Amino acid sequence: MQNISDSILRLLGNLDKIPVDSQNIRSRWSRVTQSSSFQISIKHKDELTAKFSDLNWKFAEKYKLKWELGSYSYY
C-alpha cells in the first residue's frame, strides 16, 4: 500500500512540477469528507483519476484529499 501511495503522490506533484511532500499536499487539497471512499480527478493535459478505498483511507486522511464536484479543491 505504501508504494501505491508514494506513486500517487509523485504523480500529483509532477503535474504541477513541484516537490512532493506532506506540506505541499496538505496546502493543495481540502479536508476529507466523512465517507470511507471517494475519488480525485485532476484536470491537466491528461486526466488522472485516482480511486481511494477503505484500504488506504489512512493515506487519504493524512494528506487531506477530497473529491469535490469532479475536481480538486484548495484551502
ZIHU-V96679 format. One record per pair of residues at least 24 apart in sequence whose ideal C-beta (glycine too) atoms are under 6 Angstrom apart, sorted by the first residue. I is the first residue (numbers start at 1). J is the second residue. If there is no record, write none. Layout:
[[I,J] [I,J]]
//
This chain:
[[1,56] [5,59] [8,50] [15,44] [25,63] [26,64] [28,74] [29,64] [29,65] [30,66] [30,73] [30,75] [31,64] [32,61] [32,66] [33,66] [38,67] [39,67] [40,65] [41,70]]
//
